[in-house]
Amino acid sequence: MTTLFLAAQAAQGGGGGMSFLIMMVAIFAIMWFFMIHPQQKKQKEIRNFQNSLTEGTKVITGGGIYGTVKRINMQDNTVEVEIARGVNITVDRGYVFADASGMQQTQAK
């Protein structure tokens, strides 16, 4: 039985291993192009947004809370967000993900 299998492989030629390697590289390239690269790009945009926060920016926190940045503490890496008049919460700067100024206008329509 084993000799029959080896004879069949020999008849196909020795290039079977090389085509498998090319196929695996192609699959990895497709996965990187459609999955990994867009995610890295999105993370870079979020990081740039977090680094460019200023007071008065309307934001959405990681918990889904809409608010306005009132104070930024660079030493503690925190942001004080006003979620209602006179109600301020302190969140880690890494949990402020989006600019809500365009989002709230869309919801009002």
VMD Tcl script that builds the backbone (N, CA, C; Angstrom):
set m [mol new atoms 327]
animate dup $m
set s [atomselect $m all]
$s set {name element resname resid chain x y z} {
  {N N MET 1 A 0.817 -1.175 0.000}
  {CA C MET 1 A 0.000 0.000 0.000}
  {C C MET 1 A 0.875 1.258 0.000}
  {N N THR 2 A 1.940 1.234 0.820}
  {CA C THR 2 A 2.839 2.369 0.907}
  {C C THR 2 A 3.557 2.592 -0.411}
  {N N THR 3 A 3.950 1.516 -1.072}
  {CA C THR 3 A 4.660 1.668 -2.347}
  {C C THR 3 A 3.742 2.254 -3.407}
  {N N LEU 4 A 2.463 1.937 -3.352}
  {CA C LEU 4 A 1.509 2.487 -4.304}
  {C C LEU 4 A 1.378 3.997 -4.101}
  {N N PHE 5 A 1.329 4.452 -2.835}
  {CA C PHE 5 A 1.236 5.870 -2.517}
  {C C PHE 5 A 2.487 6.615 -2.983}
  {N N LEU 6 A 3.671 6.035 -2.737}
  {CA C LEU 6 A 4.924 6.663 -3.155}
  {C C LEU 6 A 5.023 6.721 -4.670}
  {N N ALA 7 A 4.531 5.692 -5.348}
  {CA C ALA 7 A 4.561 5.686 -6.808}
  {C C ALA 7 A 3.640 6.769 -7.365}
  {N N ALA 8 A 2.501 6.984 -6.720}
  {CA C ALA 8 A 1.577 8.020 -7.178}
  {C C ALA 8 A 2.184 9.400 -7.002}
  {N N GLN 9 A 2.899 9.616 -5.898}
  {CA C GLN 9 A 3.547 10.904 -5.681}
  {C C GLN 9 A 4.668 11.124 -6.679}
  {N N ALA 10 A 5.401 10.116 -6.986}
  {CA C ALA 10 A 6.498 10.234 -7.937}
  {C C ALA 10 A 5.960 10.547 -9.327}
  {N N ALA 11 A 4.801 10.001 -9.668}
  {CA C ALA 11 A 4.208 10.258 -10.967}
  {C C ALA 11 A 3.743 11.704 -11.087}
  {N N GLN 12 A 3.316 12.316 -9.961}
  {CA C GLN 12 A 2.857 13.699 -9.991}
  {C C GLN 12 A 4.016 14.674 -10.163}
  {N N GLY 13 A 5.165 14.334 -9.749}
  {CA C GLY 13 A 6.326 15.216 -9.844}
  {C C GLY 13 A 6.704 15.725 -8.470}
  {N N GLY 14 A 7.868 16.316 -8.376}
  {CA C GLY 14 A 8.383 16.777 -7.084}
  {C C GLY 14 A 7.947 18.179 -6.731}
  {N N GLY 15 A 7.134 18.866 -7.534}
  {CA C GLY 15 A 6.758 20.254 -7.282}
  {C C GLY 15 A 5.593 20.414 -6.333}
  {N N GLY 16 A 5.063 19.361 -5.771}
  {CA C GLY 16 A 3.905 19.440 -4.880}
  {C C GLY 16 A 4.174 20.244 -3.630}
  {N N GLY 17 A 5.363 20.116 -3.072}
  {CA C GLY 17 A 5.711 20.857 -1.864}
  {C C GLY 17 A 5.837 22.338 -2.125}
  {N N MET 18 A 6.351 22.689 -3.288}
  {CA C MET 18 A 6.535 24.109 -3.624}
  {C C MET 18 A 5.185 24.787 -3.856}
  {N N SER 19 A 4.253 24.097 -4.492}
  {CA C SER 19 A 2.938 24.701 -4.726}
  {C C SER 19 A 2.193 24.883 -3.400}
  {N N PHE 20 A 2.377 23.959 -2.461}
  {CA C PHE 20 A 1.768 24.087 -1.145}
  {C C PHE 20 A 2.312 25.327 -0.430}
  {N N LEU 21 A 3.619 25.537 -0.524}
  {CA C LEU 21 A 4.248 26.693 0.116}
  {C C LEU 21 A 3.727 27.996 -0.498}
  {N N ILE 22 A 3.614 28.032 -1.808}
  {CA C ILE 22 A 3.100 29.226 -2.487}
  {C C ILE 22 A 1.653 29.484 -2.067}
  {N N MET 23 A 0.864 28.426 -1.951}
  {CA C MET 23 A -0.533 28.559 -1.540}
  {C C MET 23 A -0.620 29.117 -0.122}
  {N N MET 24 A 0.215 28.652 0.788}
  {CA C MET 24 A 0.191 29.139 2.169}
  {C C MET 24 A 0.596 30.611 2.233}
  {N N VAL 25 A 1.593 31.013 1.465}
  {CA C VAL 25 A 2.008 32.416 1.424}
  {C C VAL 25 A 0.877 33.278 0.876}
  {N N ALA 26 A 0.195 32.802 -0.153}
  {CA C ALA 26 A -0.910 33.551 -0.742}
  {C C ALA 26 A -2.054 33.708 0.261}
  {N N ILE 27 A -2.365 32.663 0.998}
  {CA C ILE 27 A -3.436 32.739 2.002}
  {C C ILE 27 A -3.072 33.731 3.090}
  {N N PHE 28 A -1.827 33.714 3.566}
  {CA C PHE 28 A -1.395 34.663 4.581}
  {C C PHE 28 A -1.468 36.094 4.054}
  {N N ALA 29 A -1.054 36.306 2.798}
  {CA C ALA 29 A -1.095 37.649 2.214}
  {C C ALA 29 A -2.531 38.157 2.130}
  {N N ILE 30 A -3.451 37.306 1.744}
  {CA C ILE 30 A -4.852 37.705 1.653}
  {C C ILE 30 A -5.403 38.025 3.036}
  {N N MET 31 A -5.081 37.196 4.025}
  {CA C MET 31 A -5.539 37.457 5.394}
  {C C MET 31 A -4.986 38.784 5.903}
  {N N TRP 32 A -3.720 39.049 5.640}
  {CA C TRP 32 A -3.109 40.300 6.098}
  {C C TRP 32 A -3.789 41.485 5.434}
  {N N PHE 33 A -4.032 41.388 4.125}
  {CA C PHE 33 A -4.596 42.503 3.371}
  {C C PHE 33 A -6.022 42.815 3.796}
  {N N PHE 34 A -6.828 41.793 4.074}
  {CA C PHE 34 A -8.227 42.017 4.393}
  {C C PHE 34 A -8.538 42.087 5.883}
  {N N MET 35 A -7.676 41.569 6.752}
  {CA C MET 35 A -7.999 41.539 8.178}
  {C C MET 35 A -7.014 42.313 9.040}
  {N N ILE 36 A -5.766 42.017 8.957}
  {CA C ILE 36 A -4.775 42.584 9.868}
  {C C ILE 36 A -4.489 44.047 9.541}
  {N N HIS 37 A -4.246 44.368 8.284}
  {CA C HIS 37 A -3.904 45.735 7.893}
  {C C HIS 37 A -5.009 46.744 8.226}
  {N N PRO 38 A -6.290 46.482 7.908}
  {CA C PRO 38 A -7.332 47.447 8.282}
  {C C PRO 38 A -7.450 47.652 9.789}
  {N N GLN 39 A -7.254 46.580 10.571}
  {CA C GLN 39 A -7.331 46.707 12.026}
  {C C GLN 39 A -6.192 47.569 12.558}
  {N N GLN 40 A -4.979 47.386 12.015}
  {CA C GLN 40 A -3.848 48.213 12.433}
  {C C GLN 40 A -4.089 49.674 12.069}
  {N N LYS 41 A -4.677 49.909 10.909}
  {CA C LYS 41 A -4.966 51.272 10.471}
  {C C LYS 41 A -5.982 51.929 11.399}
  {N N LYS 42 A -7.021 51.191 11.786}
  {CA C LYS 42 A -8.042 51.705 12.694}
  {C C LYS 42 A -7.447 52.020 14.069}
  {N N GLN 43 A -6.585 51.141 14.588}
  {CA C GLN 43 A -5.945 51.374 15.881}
  {C C GLN 43 A -5.062 52.614 15.842}
  {N N LYS 44 A -4.390 52.844 14.719}
  {CA C LYS 44 A -3.541 54.019 14.580}
  {C C LYS 44 A -4.393 55.290 14.588}
  {N N GLU 45 A -5.544 55.264 13.914}
  {CA C GLU 45 A -6.446 56.418 13.917}
  {C C GLU 45 A -6.955 56.716 15.322}
  {N N ILE 46 A -7.324 55.680 16.072}
  {CA C ILE 46 A -7.804 55.867 17.444}
  {C C ILE 46 A -6.704 56.442 18.321}
  {N N ARG 47 A -5.477 55.914 18.187}
  {CA C ARG 47 A -4.350 56.409 18.984}
  {C C ARG 47 A -4.068 57.879 18.668}
  {N N ASN 48 A -4.123 58.255 17.378}
  {CA C ASN 48 A -3.906 59.650 16.991}
  {C C ASN 48 A -4.998 60.542 17.569}
  {N N PHE 49 A -6.257 60.065 17.566}
  {CA C PHE 49 A -7.359 60.832 18.146}
  {C C PHE 49 A -7.147 61.031 19.641}
  {N N GLN 50 A -6.763 59.968 20.337}
  {CA C GLN 50 A -6.545 60.056 21.778}
  {C C GLN 50 A -5.412 61.018 22.112}
  {N N ASN 51 A -4.370 61.046 21.296}
  {CA C ASN 51 A -3.245 61.940 21.547}
  {C C ASN 51 A -3.571 63.394 21.211}
  {N N SER 52 A -4.585 63.625 20.372}
  {CA C SER 52 A -4.917 64.992 19.969}
  {C C SER 52 A -6.150 65.531 20.691}
  {N N LEU 53 A -6.567 64.880 21.786}
  {CA C LEU 53 A -7.735 65.362 22.538}
  {C C LEU 53 A -7.487 66.765 23.073}
  {N N THR 54 A -8.516 67.585 23.001}
  {CA C THR 54 A -8.460 68.922 23.573}
  {C C THR 54 A -9.728 69.146 24.386}
  {N N GLU 55 A -9.694 70.134 25.258}
  {CA C GLU 55 A -10.866 70.453 26.063}
  {C C GLU 55 A -11.975 70.953 25.143}
  {N N GLY 56 A -13.182 70.475 25.402}
  {CA C GLY 56 A -14.327 70.871 24.590}
  {C C GLY 56 A -14.674 69.879 23.488}
  {N N THR 57 A -13.837 68.869 23.287}
  {CA C THR 57 A -14.106 67.858 22.270}
  {C C THR 57 A -15.216 66.941 22.744}
  {N N LYS 58 A -16.187 66.684 21.865}
  {CA C LYS 58 A -17.266 65.749 22.185}
  {C C LYS 58 A -16.760 64.345 21.875}
  {N N VAL 59 A -16.893 63.440 22.866}
  {CA C VAL 59 A -16.311 62.104 22.742}
  {C C VAL 59 A -17.310 61.025 23.140}
  {N N ILE 60 A -16.954 59.785 22.803}
  {CA C ILE 60 A -17.680 58.601 23.251}
  {C C ILE 60 A -16.655 57.735 23.973}
  {N N THR 61 A -16.981 57.317 25.188}
  {CA C THR 61 A -16.058 56.475 25.953}
  {C C THR 61 A -16.218 55.017 25.547}
  {N N GLY 62 A -15.329 54.178 26.058}
  {CA C GLY 62 A -15.382 52.752 25.772}
  {C C GLY 62 A -16.653 52.102 26.284}
  {N N GLY 63 A -17.294 52.689 27.287}
  {CA C GLY 63 A -18.544 52.163 27.826}
  {C C GLY 63 A -19.771 52.668 27.084}
  {N N GLY 64 A -19.564 53.507 26.062}
  {CA C GLY 64 A -20.681 54.023 25.273}
  {C C GLY 64 A -21.284 55.293 25.820}
  {N N ILE 65 A -20.571 55.984 26.691}
  {CA C ILE 65 A -21.082 57.210 27.304}
  {C C ILE 65 A -20.641 58.404 26.459}
  {N N TYR 66 A -21.620 59.227 26.076}
  {CA C TYR 66 A -21.334 60.446 25.324}
  {C C TYR 66 A -21.042 61.570 26.298}
  {N N GLY 67 A -20.086 62.432 25.951}
  {CA C GLY 67 A -19.777 63.552 26.813}
  {C C GLY 67 A -18.832 64.527 26.151}
  {N N THR 68 A -18.434 65.523 26.921}
  {CA C THR 68 A -17.524 66.564 26.451}
  {C C THR 68 A -16.300 66.591 27.357}
  {N N VAL 69 A -15.133 66.642 26.763}
  {CA C VAL 69 A -13.890 66.679 27.533}
  {C C VAL 69 A -13.804 68.017 28.256}
  {N N LYS 70 A -13.626 67.959 29.574}
  {CA C LYS 70 A -13.493 69.173 30.386}
  {C C LYS 70 A -12.053 69.398 30.827}
  {N N ARG 71 A -11.341 68.346 31.118}
  {CA C ARG 71 A -9.971 68.484 31.605}
  {C C ARG 71 A -9.185 67.249 31.206}
  {N N ILE 72 A -7.921 67.445 30.858}
  {CA C ILE 72 A -7.028 66.341 30.498}
  {C C ILE 72 A -5.859 66.349 31.472}
  {N N ASN 73 A -5.625 65.220 32.131}
  {CA C ASN 73 A -4.518 65.086 33.067}
  {C C ASN 73 A -3.478 64.176 32.417}
  {N N MET 74 A -2.417 64.785 31.888}
  {CA C MET 74 A -1.386 64.023 31.175}
  {C C MET 74 A -0.553 63.170 32.131}
  {N N GLN 75 A -0.395 63.598 33.387}
  {CA C GLN 75 A 0.414 62.836 34.334}
  {C C GLN 75 A -0.242 61.504 34.682}
  {N N ASP 76 A -1.569 61.533 34.922}
  {CA C ASP 76 A -2.298 60.309 35.269}
  {C C ASP 76 A -2.862 59.610 34.042}
  {N N ASN 77 A -2.751 60.255 32.873}
  {CA C ASN 77 A -3.280 59.714 31.616}
  {C C ASN 77 A -4.796 59.531 31.702}
  {N N THR 78 A -5.474 60.524 32.307}
  {CA C THR 78 A -6.927 60.466 32.460}
  {C C THR 78 A -7.566 61.680 31.797}
  {N N VAL 79 A -8.870 61.541 31.549}
  {CA C VAL 79 A -9.654 62.611 30.950}
  {C C VAL 79 A -10.908 62.780 31.797}
  {N N GLU 80 A -11.235 64.023 32.131}
  {CA C GLU 80 A -12.471 64.302 32.837}
  {C C GLU 80 A -13.523 64.661 31.791}
  {N N VAL 81 A -14.615 63.886 31.778}
  {CA C VAL 81 A -15.652 64.039 30.766}
  {C C VAL 81 A -16.940 64.470 31.452}
  {N N GLU 82 A -17.570 65.535 30.936}
  {CA C GLU 82 A -18.858 65.983 31.452}
  {C C GLU 82 A -19.941 65.261 30.657}
  {N N ILE 83 A -20.745 64.453 31.359}
  {CA C ILE 83 A -21.782 63.670 30.677}
  {C C ILE 83 A -23.165 64.300 30.814}
  {N N ALA 84 A -23.324 65.195 31.776}
  {CA C ALA 84 A -24.529 65.997 31.956}
  {C C ALA 84 A -24.083 67.277 32.657}
  {N N ARG 85 A -24.936 68.280 32.656}
  {CA C ARG 85 A -24.546 69.548 33.271}
  {C C ARG 85 A -24.189 69.327 34.740}
  {N N GLY 86 A -22.924 69.565 35.072}
  {CA C GLY 86 A -22.452 69.416 36.446}
  {C C GLY 86 A -22.065 67.997 36.837}
  {N N VAL 87 A -22.178 67.031 35.912}
  {CA C VAL 87 A -21.824 65.642 36.219}
  {C C VAL 87 A -20.568 65.285 35.420}
  {N N ASN 88 A -19.466 65.128 36.142}
  {CA C ASN 88 A -18.188 64.807 35.499}
  {C C ASN 88 A -17.722 63.427 35.926}
  {N N ILE 89 A -17.171 62.702 34.977}
  {CA C ILE 89 A -16.567 61.406 35.288}
  {C C ILE 89 A -15.128 61.443 34.811}
  {N N THR 90 A -14.299 60.654 35.446}
  {CA C THR 90 A -12.896 60.555 35.049}
  {C C THR 90 A -12.675 59.187 34.429}
  {N N VAL 91 A -12.154 59.186 33.219}
  {CA C VAL 91 A -11.884 57.932 32.517}
  {C C VAL 91 A -10.435 57.930 32.039}
  {N N ASP 92 A -9.903 56.755 31.852}
  {CA C ASP 92 A -8.571 56.612 31.287}
  {C C ASP 92 A -8.590 57.106 29.850}
  {N N ARG 93 A -7.554 57.805 29.452}
  {CA C ARG 93 A -7.508 58.356 28.095}
  {C C ARG 93 A -7.582 57.260 27.031}
  {N N GLY 94 A -7.131 56.057 27.367}
  {CA C GLY 94 A -7.177 54.948 26.422}
  {C C GLY 94 A -8.583 54.439 26.159}
  {N N TYR 95 A -9.568 54.870 26.947}
  {CA C TYR 95 A -10.950 54.434 26.764}
  {C C TYR 95 A -11.832 55.499 26.143}
  {N N VAL 96 A -11.219 56.504 25.546}
  {CA C VAL 96 A -11.952 57.504 24.778}
  {C C VAL 96 A -11.676 57.187 23.321}
  {N N PHE 97 A -12.728 56.742 22.606}
  {CA C PHE 97 A -12.512 56.166 21.292}
  {C C PHE 97 A -12.941 57.003 20.108}
  {N N ALA 98 A -13.946 57.843 20.221}
  {CA C ALA 98 A -14.479 58.459 19.013}
  {C C ALA 98 A -14.854 59.904 19.230}
  {N N ASP 99 A -14.872 60.643 18.141}
  {CA C ASP 99 A -15.343 62.017 18.129}
  {C C ASP 99 A -16.851 61.969 17.931}
  {N N ALA 100 A -17.597 62.411 18.913}
  {CA C ALA 100 A -19.054 62.288 18.875}
  {C C ALA 100 A -19.739 63.480 18.238}
  {N N SER 101 A -19.016 64.486 17.799}
  {CA C SER 101 A -19.669 65.676 17.255}
  {C C SER 101 A -20.477 65.340 16.008}
  {N N GLY 102 A -19.968 64.494 15.134}
  {CA C GLY 102 A -20.714 64.091 13.949}
  {C C GLY 102 A -21.782 63.072 14.249}
  {N N MET 103 A -21.559 62.211 15.267}
  {CA C MET 103 A -22.511 61.161 15.628}
  {C C MET 103 A -23.807 61.740 16.178}
  {N N GLN 104 A -23.724 62.758 17.041}
  {CA C GLN 104 A -24.909 63.295 17.668}
  {C C GLN 104 A -25.776 64.058 16.649}
  {N N GLN 105 A -25.158 64.683 15.653}
  {CA C GLN 105 A -25.925 65.368 14.620}
  {C C GLN 105 A -26.678 64.354 13.773}
  {N N THR 106 A -26.076 63.199 13.511}
  {CA C THR 106 A -26.715 62.157 12.721}
  {C C THR 106 A -27.917 61.598 13.459}
  {N N GLN 107 A -27.824 61.422 14.776}
  {CA C GLN 107 A -28.906 60.864 15.567}
  {C C GLN 107 A -30.085 61.836 15.671}
  {N N ALA 108 A -29.818 63.130 15.612}
  {CA C ALA 108 A -30.883 64.132 15.756}
  {C C ALA 108 A -31.785 64.180 14.529}
  {N N LYS 109 A -31.311 63.741 13.389}
  {CA C LYS 109 A -32.106 63.813 12.142}
  {C C LYS 109 A -33.216 62.841 12.102}
}
mol reanalyze $m
mol bondsrecalc $m
mol representation Tube
mol addrep $m
